[in-house]
Amino acid sequence: MFTIYANGVMIYNPQADEIQITSAKLVREINASDTFRFTPSTENLISQNLTPLTTYIEVYQNGDTLTGTRVFRGRVMNPETNLYNVVTYDCEGELGFLNDSVVRAYEWGEGMGGVESYLRMLIISHNNQVEADKRFVLRNVTVRENAQTGNIIRSLSSPRNTFDEIQMKLIEPLGGILHLERIGNTTFMDYLADSPSTNTQPIHINHNIIDLSTVQRVDNLATAIVPVGDWVFDTSDPDDLGHRVDITSVNDGVDFIFDPDAVARRGWIVRPVVFDDITLPENLLTRAREVLPNFVNPTESIEVGVFDLSYIDDFYEPIKFLDYVNISSPPNGLEGRLMVTRMVNDFMNPERDILTLGSRFGSFTRTLAQTRLQSVTQDDVRQTVGVINREIVVDIDTTVNNAVDRAVSGVVNDVNDTLFDTTTNINQSVAEQLQAQNTQVQIFLDAETSSLRADIASNYTRLNALTNTTIPNIDTRLNGHETRITNIENIVDDLQGGTGLSDLEDKVDELATDFVNLTGRVATNEGELLSLTGRVDTNEIDITVIKTRLDTLEDEESVDLEPLLDSIEELNDRLDAVDLEVKQIAPILSRLESLENLDLLALITSLENRIEALENA
């Protein structure tokens, strides 16, 4: 797992759907600026408008800012947008910040200090020209130039960017490792003679090697070098075009040095080497002798496709950049302890990680043309033309012949020994050829075995993922579906058995019958109510008549009132009976009003539709 931050804001987390990426690759190489290239998904809106040079990117492995390990810090450099508006960002590591400043002309001579003091001067110069986020604090320096005095002599006549100056004046002639570490808001720089880190995870052909190739380069190989220093001029001669300092005056009259053993093995291969900062012949000779060993042997590197076992087993230590690792591949003749000098991490496809291993980590001194390519000026061109016209046309034949004579004297002494060794070797050639054939067969078998093991490891990882995540999820979903199916089957069984359906049909029939009876009762009650209303009206008329008669009889004393009183008593009884019947009818009227608001036909129709749907199911 890894996470990405832009100016402190998380822009990728594998567990957050809204901030995803489609690719991410980190390349780290010794004494070079790291590079990080990533492509956000189109839904990752927060990553669509990162600003070059001012957006700082940080990558953490195995966690976030609190739990993970920071493996990259740098800045966005070159956004690329394709036809489909998908943006890919190229990011430059912190070492590239040294390209933002220049070193002006200076002289660093005897008594001014050694490598640490000199590098500190360059870093202070850089820090004074850039913002706080791009500054460095020099911490540990273990590289030395002069074992006796510890002094270093350097100079510069025209401005050059700080990164190139460090490369040309320190890394190329002295080797070493520039190592950066970010702690809090401070980036510390170490200049180390060797890496102190050793990794415990073995690199073995039968375990985690997926692919392997060895590269041997002889592009810059030389058995003899012609060192030249800074330009010097004869101020007394106005026509003097100047010439470069050489070692002729301090090297027995010749301007080159060579390695006799290398000449005996590979012949004469002469290359020029430029040291712009040296003005004295004796210092030039000393420096030339220091760098000659860098030229006499081919550069060798081993590129290994490795599956980091820490991805699947916490027992193994994760392989880190600049770690020393133990590699074992007998079919390829590899057995030993080598440093990870280059590391490519494909975060989306960790099985494609590539390590470059090498026993040598110092950059090789450039040839004259390569060195001058970065600092050539028009004055240099004019001076070089003058040197060619006046001084380069020298007695090359004499120089070469002198060197050949010295070399031949050593070669002749070895001829007899060589003949003896050749005779011995002939007796062993047949056995060696058979052994070589067996080795080739073994290499082929081991390569096939390694490929199969890699496939097994990849399939094992995928199987674990399926077993631990996908299959349990499928089981859970199937159990849920089975429960729902069982419930539906129970309902269908009840319906098919007739129990539920018959009861429901009977209830619907009873409801229909009750509705018919209720309708009849409503009609009867309505008739009774009309009849009762008529009787009440009649009684009211009778009472009015009686009151009229009473008013008439008030003046007639001789009238017999007994029959009239009896009639009134009878009428009161009838009114009481009417009142009782009215009180009994009131609840019935309320129920009738509620039934008028109930759509019984619609209710029955709805129940019939549900019964039909259940029968169809």
DRENMI-10478 format. One record per residue (C-alpha): residue number from 1; y, z, x. Coordinates in steps of 0.2 Angstrom, whole numbers. Each point is the difference from the previous one (the first is absolute). Layout:
DRENMI-10478
TORTI    i      y      z      x
TORTI  NUM      Y      Z      X
...
This chain:
DRENMI-10478
TORTI    i      y      z      x
TORTI    1      0      0      0
TORTI    2     18     -4      6
TORTI    3     17      1     -7
TORTI    4     16     -9      3
TORTI    5     18      7     -1
TORTI    6     17    -10      1
TORTI    7     15     11      5
TORTI    8    -10     15     -6
TORTI    9     -5     -7    -17
TORTI   10    -19     -3     -3
TORTI   11     -3    -19     -3
TORTI   12    -19      0      0
TORTI   13    -13     12     -5
TORTI   14    -17     -6     -4
TORTI   15     -1     12    -15
TORTI   16     16     -6     -8
TORTI   17     -2    -16    -10
TORTI   18     19     -4      0
TORTI   19      2      0     19
TORTI   20    -14    -11      7
TORTI   21     -2    -13     14
TORTI   22    -11    -14      3
TORTI   23     -1      0     19
TORTI   24      5     11     15
TORTI   25     -4     -2     18
TORTI   26      6     10     15
TORTI   27      0     -6     18
TORTI   28      2     11     14
TORTI   29      0     -6     18
TORTI   30      3     10     17
TORTI   31     19     -1      6
TORTI   32      5    -11    -15
TORTI   33      8      3    -16
TORTI   34    -12      3    -15
TORTI   35      0    -12    -14
TORTI   36     -4      4    -18
TORTI   37     -1    -14    -14
TORTI   38     -3      4    -18
TORTI   39      1     -9    -17
TORTI   40      5     10    -16
TORTI   41     -7     -5    -16
TORTI   42     12     -8    -12
TORTI   43     -1     15    -12
TORTI   44      6     11     15
TORTI   45     19     -1     -4
TORTI   46      5     13     12
TORTI   47     -6    -10     14
TORTI   48      8    -17     -4
TORTI   49     18      2      8
TORTI   50     -3      9     16
TORTI   51     15     -4     12
TORTI   52     -3     -7     18
TORTI   53      5     11     14
TORTI   54      5     15    -11
TORTI   55    -16      4     -9
TORTI   56    -11     11     10
TORTI   57    -19     -1     -4
TORTI   58    -12     14      4
TORTI   59    -19     -1     -2
TORTI   60    -11     15     -2
TORTI   61    -19      0      2
TORTI   62    -12     11     -9
TORTI   63     14      8    -11
TORTI   64     18      1     -3
TORTI   65     15      7      9
TORTI   66     -7     18     -1
TORTI   67    -19     -3      3
TORTI   68     -1    -17      9
TORTI   69      2     -6     17
TORTI   70     15    -12      4
TORTI   71     -6    -16      8
TORTI   72     15    -11     -2
TORTI   73     19      2      0
TORTI   74     12    -15      1
TORTI   75     12    -11    -10
TORTI   76     -1    -15    -11
TORTI   77      3    -16      9
TORTI   78     -4    -16     -8
TORTI   79     -4     -1    -19
TORTI   80    -10    -15     -5
TORTI   81      0     -6    -18
TORTI   82    -12    -14     -6
TORTI   83      0    -12    -14
TORTI   84     -6     13    -13
TORTI   85     14     13      6
TORTI   86    -13     11      9
TORTI   87      9      9     14
TORTI   88     -8      4     17
TORTI   89      9     11     12
TORTI   90     -2      0     19
TORTI   91      5     17      8
TORTI   92      4      4     18
TORTI   93     -5     16      8
TORTI   94     11     13      8
TORTI   95     -1     -7     18
TORTI   96      9    -15     -7
TORTI   97     16     10     -2
TORTI   98      2     -2     19
TORTI   99      5    -18     -4
TORTI  100     15      6     -8
TORTI  101      9      6     16
TORTI  102      4     -8     17
TORTI  103      0      7     18
TORTI  104     15     -5     10
TORTI  105      1     -3     18
TORTI  106     -5     15     11
TORTI  107     -6      5     17
TORTI  108    -14     14      1
TORTI  109     -3      4     18
TORTI  110     -8     13     12
TORTI  111      4     18     -5
TORTI  112      4     -4    -18
TORTI  113    -17      5     -6
TORTI  114    -18     -6     -5
TORTI  115     -8     -9    -15
TORTI  116      5     14    -12
TORTI  117     18      1      4
TORTI  118      1    -19      0
TORTI  119     -8     -2    -17
TORTI  120     11     15     -7
TORTI  121     15    -10      6
TORTI  122     -6    -15    -10
TORTI  123     -4     10    -16
TORTI  124     17      9      1
TORTI  125      9    -17      1
TORTI  126    -10     -6    -15
TORTI  127      3     15    -10
TORTI  128     19     -1      3
TORTI  129      0    -17     -9
TORTI  130    -11      2    -15
TORTI  131     -1     11    -16
TORTI  132     -9     17      0
TORTI  133    -15     -8     -9
TORTI  134     -3    -11     15
TORTI  135      1     12     14
TORTI  136    -13      7     11
TORTI  137     -2     16     10
TORTI  138    -10     -2     17
TORTI  139    -13     14      1
TORTI  140    -15     -3     12
TORTI  141      1    -12     15
TORTI  142    -16      0     12
TORTI  143      2    -17      8
TORTI  144      6      0     18
TORTI  145      5    -15     12
TORTI  146      2      8     17
TORTI  147    -13     14      2
TORTI  148      9      7     15
TORTI  149     18      1     -5
TORTI  150     -1     -4    -19
TORTI  151     15    -11      2
TORTI  152      3    -16    -10
TORTI  153     12    -14      5
TORTI  154      6    -12    -14
TORTI  155     16    -10     -4
TORTI  156      6    -12    -13
TORTI  157     14    -13      3
TORTI  158      2     -6    -18
TORTI  159     -3      8    -17
TORTI  160    -18      0     -7
TORTI  161     -7      8    -16
TORTI  162     -7     17      3
TORTI  163    -18     -4     -5
TORTI  164     -1    -15     12
TORTI  165      8     11     14
TORTI  166    -14     13     -2
TORTI  167    -13    -13     -1
TORTI  168      6     -9     16
TORTI  169      5     15     10
TORTI  170    -14     13     -5
TORTI  171    -15     -7    -10
TORTI  172     -3    -16     10
TORTI  173      1      7     18
TORTI  174     -7     18     -4
TORTI  175    -11     -2    -15
TORTI  176     -1     16    -11
TORTI  177      1      2    -19
TORTI  178     15      2    -11
TORTI  179     -5     12    -14
TORTI  180     11      6    -15
TORTI  181     -3     15    -11
TORTI  182     11      4    -15
TORTI  183      2     18     -3
TORTI  184     12      5    -15
TORTI  185     15    -11      3
TORTI  186     -2     -3     18
TORTI  187    -10    -13      9
TORTI  188     -6      5     17
TORTI  189     -4    -12     14
TORTI  190    -14      3     13
TORTI  191     -3    -12     15
TORTI  192    -17      4      6
TORTI  193    -11     -5     14
TORTI  194    -15      1    -11
TORTI  195     -5      4    -18
TORTI  196     -6     18     -2
TORTI  197    -10     -3    -16
TORTI  198    -19     -2     -1
TORTI  199     -9     -4    -16
TORTI  200    -17      7     -3
TORTI  201     -6    -15    -12
TORTI  202    -11    -11     10
TORTI  203      2    -19     -1
TORTI  204    -18     -6      0
TORTI  205     -8    -17     -4
TORTI  206    -13      8    -11
TORTI  207     12     11    -10
TORTI  208     17     -7     -3
TORTI  209      4    -16     10
TORTI  210      2    -14    -12
TORTI  211      6    -13     12
TORTI  212      4     -1     19
TORTI  213      8    -12     12
TORTI  214      6      2     18
TORTI  215     15    -10      7
TORTI  216      3     -3     18
TORTI  217     16     -8      4
TORTI  218      6     -7     17
TORTI  219     16     -8     -5
TORTI  220     10     12     11
TORTI  221    -13      3     13
TORTI  222      7     -2     18
TORTI  223     -8      4     17
TORTI  224     17     -1      9
TORTI  225     18      3     -6
TORTI  226     17     -5      6
TORTI  227     12     14     -5
TORTI  228     19     -3     -1
TORTI  229     14     13     -4
TORTI  230     18     -1     -6
TORTI  231     12    -14      6
TORTI  232     10      3     16
TORTI  233     15    -10      5
TORTI  234      9     -3     17
TORTI  235     18      5     -4
TORTI  236      6     -8     16
TORTI  237     -5    -17     -6
TORTI  238      9     -7    -15
TORTI  239    -13    -14     -2
TORTI  240    -15     13      0
TORTI  241    -10     -2    -17
TORTI  242    -10     16      4
TORTI  243    -18      3      2
TORTI  244    -13     13     -6
TORTI  245     -6     14     11
TORTI  246    -17     -3      7
TORTI  247    -12     10     11
TORTI  248     -1    -12     15
TORTI  249     10     12     11
TORTI  250    -12     14     -2
TORTI  251    -16     -9     -3
TORTI  252     -4     -9     17
TORTI  253     11    -14     -4
TORTI  254     -9     -6    -16
TORTI  255      6      2    -18
TORTI  256    -16      4     -9
TORTI  257    -14     13      0
TORTI  258    -18     -3     -6
TORTI  259    -16      9     -3
TORTI  260    -14     -5     12
TORTI  261    -14      4    -11
TORTI  262      7     -9    -15
TORTI  263      4    -16     11
TORTI  264    -18      1      6
TORTI  265     -7      0    -18
TORTI  266     12    -11     -9
TORTI  267     10    -10     14
TORTI  268     19     -1      2
TORTI  269      9      2    -17
TORTI  270     19      3      4
TORTI  271     13      6    -12
TORTI  272     18      5      1
TORTI  273      5     17     -7
TORTI  274     19      5     -3
TORTI  275      7     17      2
TORTI  276     18     -1     -5
TORTI  277      4     18      4
TORTI  278     -5      0     18
TORTI  279     13     -5     14
TORTI  280     -9      7     16
TORTI  281    -15    -10      8
TORTI  282     -9     16      4
TORTI  283      1      6    -18
TORTI  284     -5    -17     -6
TORTI  285    -16      1     11
TORTI  286     -5     17     -6
TORTI  287      2     -5    -19
TORTI  288    -10    -16      4
TORTI  289    -15      9      7
TORTI  290      1     12    -15
TORTI  291     -2    -15    -13
TORTI  292    -12    -11     10
TORTI  293    -15      9     -7
TORTI  294      5     -5    -18
TORTI  295     -2    -18      4
TORTI  296    -16     -1     10
TORTI  297    -12      3    -14
TORTI  298     -2     -9    -17
TORTI  299      7      9    -15
TORTI  300    -15      6    -11
TORTI  301      0      7    -18
TORTI  302    -13      3    -13
TORTI  303      3     -4    -18
TORTI  304    -12     10    -11
TORTI  305     -1     -1    -19
TORTI  306     -4     19     -4
TORTI  307     -4      8    -16
TORTI  308      8     18      2
TORTI  309    -14     11     -6
TORTI  310     13     14     -5
TORTI  311      3    -10    -16
TORTI  312    -17      5     -6
TORTI  313     -4     15      9
TORTI  314     11     15      5
TORTI  315    -11      4     14
TORTI  316      8    -14     11
TORTI  317     17      1      7
TORTI  318     12    -14     -5
TORTI  319      3    -13     13
TORTI  320     18      1      6
TORTI  321     12    -12      9
TORTI  322      0      4     19
TORTI  323    -16     10     -1
TORTI  324    -13     -1     14
TORTI  325    -17     -5     -9
TORTI  326    -18     -1      7
TORTI  327     -7    -18     -3
TORTI  328    -18     -5      2
TORTI  329     -6    -18     -3
TORTI  330    -14     -3     13
TORTI  331     -3    -18     -5
TORTI  332     19     -4      5
TORTI  333     -1     11     16
TORTI  334     12     12     -7
TORTI  335     -2     19      3
TORTI  336     14     11      3
TORTI  337     17      9     -5
TORTI  338     14    -12     -5
TORTI  339     17      3     -8
TORTI  340      5     -8    -17
TORTI  341     15    -10      7
TORTI  342      2    -10    -17
TORTI  343     -5      5    -17
TORTI  344      1    -10    -17
TORTI  345     -2     10    -16
TORTI  346     -3    -10    -16
TORTI  347      3     14    -12
TORTI  348     -6     -9    -15
TORTI  349    -16     -6      9
TORTI  350     -5     14     13
TORTI  351    -15     -9      5
TORTI  352     11    -14      8
TORTI  353      8     12     12
TORTI  354      0     -7     18
TORTI  355      2     10     17
TORTI  356      4     -7     16
TORTI  357     -6     10     15
TORTI  358      5     -1     18
TORTI  359     -2     10     16
TORTI  360     17     -6      6
TORTI  361     16      3    -10
TORTI  362     14     -5     11
TORTI  363      9    -17     -4
TORTI  364     -1    -12     13
TORTI  365     15     -5     10
TORTI  366      7    -16     -6
TORTI  367      1    -16     11
TORTI  368     17     -6      6
TORTI  369      2    -12    -15
TORTI  370     -5     13    -13
TORTI  371     12     14      8
TORTI  372     15    -12      1
TORTI  373     -2     -6    -17
TORTI  374      8     15     -7
TORTI  375     14      2     12
TORTI  376      4    -17      5
TORTI  377     19     -5      1
TORTI  378     10    -15      5
TORTI  379      5      8     16
TORTI  380    -19      3      4
TORTI  381     -3    -18     -3
TORTI  382     14     -6     12
TORTI  383     -6     13     13
TORTI  384    -18     -6     -2
TORTI  385      5    -18      2
TORTI  386      9      5     16
TORTI  387    -15     10      7
TORTI  388    -11    -15     -4
TORTI  389     12    -11     10
TORTI  390      2     11     15
TORTI  391    -14     12      1
TORTI  392    -16     -4    -10
TORTI  393     -3    -15     11
TORTI  394     -9     10     13
TORTI  395    -15     -2     11
TORTI  396    -13      3    -14
TORTI  397    -14     -8     10
TORTI  398      3     12     15
TORTI  399      0     15    -12
TORTI  400    -16     -5     -9
TORTI  401     -8     -4     17
TORTI  402      4     17      7
TORTI  403     -7      8    -16
TORTI  404    -16    -11      1
TORTI  405     -3      4     18
TORTI  406      0     19     -4
TORTI  407    -11     -2    -15
TORTI  408    -13    -12      9
TORTI  409     -2     12     14
TORTI  410     -7     13    -13
TORTI  411    -10    -13     -9
TORTI  412     -9     -7     15
TORTI  413     -6     18      4
TORTI  414     -8      1    -17
TORTI  415     -9    -17      0
TORTI  416    -16      7      9
TORTI  417     -1     15    -12
TORTI  418      3    -12    -15
TORTI  419    -15    -11      6
TORTI  420    -11     15      1
TORTI  421      5      5    -17
TORTI  422     -3    -17     -7
TORTI  423    -18     -1      7
TORTI  424     -3     17     -9
TORTI  425      8     -6    -16
TORTI  426    -11    -15     -1
TORTI  427    -16     10     -1
TORTI  428      8     10    -15
TORTI  429      7    -15     -9
TORTI  430    -16     -4    -10
TORTI  431     -2     18     -6
TORTI  432     19      0     -4
TORTI  433     -1    -16    -11
TORTI  434    -15      7    -10
TORTI  435     10     16     -2
TORTI  436     15     -9     -5
TORTI  437    -10     -9    -13
TORTI  438     -8     16     -7
TORTI  439     18      7      0
TORTI  440      6    -14    -11
TORTI  441    -14      2    -12
TORTI  442      4     18     -1
TORTI  443     18     -3     -3
TORTI  444     -4    -11    -14
TORTI  445    -12     12     -8
TORTI  446     12     15      2
TORTI  447     15    -11     -7
TORTI  448    -11     -4    -16
TORTI  449     -5     19     -1
TORTI  450     18      5      2
TORTI  451      5    -12    -14
TORTI  452    -13      7    -12
TORTI  453      4     18      4
TORTI  454     18     -4     -4
TORTI  455     -5     -8    -17
TORTI  456    -11     15     -3
TORTI  457     15     12      3
TORTI  458     12    -10    -11
TORTI  459    -13     -1    -14
TORTI  460     -4     19      2
TORTI  461     19      4     -2
TORTI  462      1    -11    -16
TORTI  463    -16      8     -7
TORTI  464      7     17      3
TORTI  465     16     -5    -10
TORTI  466    -11     -6    -14
TORTI  467    -11     15      0
TORTI  468     14     13      1
TORTI  469     13     -8    -12
TORTI  470     -5    -16    -10
TORTI  471    -17      5     -6
TORTI  472      5     17     -6
TORTI  473     14     -8    -10
TORTI  474    -12    -12     -8
TORTI  475    -12     14     -5
TORTI  476     14     10     -8
TORTI  477      6    -15    -10
TORTI  478    -18     -4     -6
TORTI  479     -3     18     -5
TORTI  480     16     -1    -11
TORTI  481     -5    -17     -8
TORTI  482    -18      7     -3
TORTI  483      7     15    -10
TORTI  484     11    -11    -11
TORTI  485    -15    -12     -3
TORTI  486    -10     15     -5
TORTI  487     13      6    -13
TORTI  488      1    -17     -7
TORTI  489    -19     -2     -2
TORTI  490     -1     17     -9
TORTI  491     13     -6    -13
TORTI  492     -9    -16     -2
TORTI  493    -17      9     -2
TORTI  494      8     11    -14
TORTI  495      7    -16     -9
TORTI  496    -17     -9      2
TORTI  497    -10     15     -6
TORTI  498     10     -1    -16
TORTI  499      6     19      1
TORTI  500     18     -3      4
TORTI  501      2    -16    -10
TORTI  502     -9      6    -16
TORTI  503     11     16      0
TORTI  504     16    -10      2
TORTI  505     -5    -13    -13
TORTI  506     -5     14    -13
TORTI  507     17      9      4
TORTI  508      9    -16     -4
TORTI  509     -9     -3    -16
TORTI  510      3     18     -6
TORTI  511     19     -3      5
TORTI  512      0    -16    -11
TORTI  513     -8      9    -15
TORTI  514     12     15      2
TORTI  515     14    -12      0
TORTI  516     -6     -8    -16
TORTI  517     -2     17     -9
TORTI  518     17      6      6
TORTI  519      8    -16     -6
TORTI  520     -8      4    -18
TORTI  521      6     18      1
TORTI  522     17     -6      4
TORTI  523      1    -11    -15
TORTI  524     -6     14    -11
TORTI  525     12     12      6
TORTI  526     14    -12     -2
TORTI  527     -5     -2    -19
TORTI  528     -1     19     -2
TORTI  529     17      2      8
TORTI  530      8    -13    -12
TORTI  531     -8      9    -15
TORTI  532      6     17      6
TORTI  533     17     -7      3
TORTI  534      1     -6    -18
TORTI  535     -6     16     -7
TORTI  536     14      9     10
TORTI  537     13    -12     -8
TORTI  538     -7      4    -17
TORTI  539      1     18      2
TORTI  540     18     -1      6
TORTI  541      4     -9    -16
TORTI  542     -8     13    -10
TORTI  543      9     14      8
TORTI  544     16     -9     -3
TORTI  545     -4     -2    -18
TORTI  546     -4     19     -1
TORTI  547     16      5      8
TORTI  548      9    -11    -12
TORTI  549     -9      8    -15
TORTI  550      3     18      7
TORTI  551     19     -4      1
TORTI  552     -1     -5    -18
TORTI  553     -9     15     -6
TORTI  554     11     12      9
TORTI  555     11      0    -16
TORTI  556    -15      1    -13
TORTI  557     -6     18     -1
TORTI  558    -13     -4    -14
TORTI  559    -10    -12     10
TORTI  560    -18      6      5
TORTI  561     -1     -1     19
TORTI  562    -18      5      2
TORTI  563     -7    -17      0
TORTI  564     14     -6     12
TORTI  565     -4     14     12
TORTI  566    -18     -4      0
TORTI  567      4    -18      4
TORTI  568     11      5     14
TORTI  569    -13     11      7
TORTI  570    -13    -14     -1
TORTI  571     13    -11      9
TORTI  572      2     12     14
TORTI  573    -18      1      3
TORTI  574     -1    -19      1
TORTI  575     14      0     12
TORTI  576     -9     12     11
TORTI  577    -15    -11      0
TORTI  578     10    -15      5
TORTI  579      8     10     15
TORTI  580    -17      5      6
TORTI  581     -7    -18     -1
TORTI  582     16     -6     10
TORTI  583     -3     13     13
TORTI  584    -18     -7      2
TORTI  585      5    -18      1
TORTI  586     13      3     14
TORTI  587    -13      1     14
TORTI  588     -8    -15     -6
TORTI  589     16    -10      0
TORTI  590      3      5     18
TORTI  591    -18     -6      5
TORTI  592      4    -16     -9
TORTI  593     16     -3      9
TORTI  594     -9      2     17
TORTI  595    -14    -11     -5
TORTI  596     13    -14     -5
TORTI  597      6      1     19
TORTI  598    -19     -2      6
TORTI  599     -6    -18      2
TORTI  600    -18      3     -3
TORTI  601     -5    -18      0
TORTI  602      7     -3     17
TORTI  603    -10     15      6
TORTI  604    -16     -6     -7
TORTI  605      3    -18      7
TORTI  606      3      8     18
TORTI  607    -16     10     -1
TORTI  608    -10    -16     -5
TORTI  609      7     -9     14
TORTI  610     -5     13     13
TORTI  611    -17      0     -8
TORTI  612     -2    -18      2
TORTI  613      6      1     19
TORTI  614    -13     13      4
TORTI  615    -14    -10     -8
TORTI  616      6    -15     10
TORTI  617      0     10     16
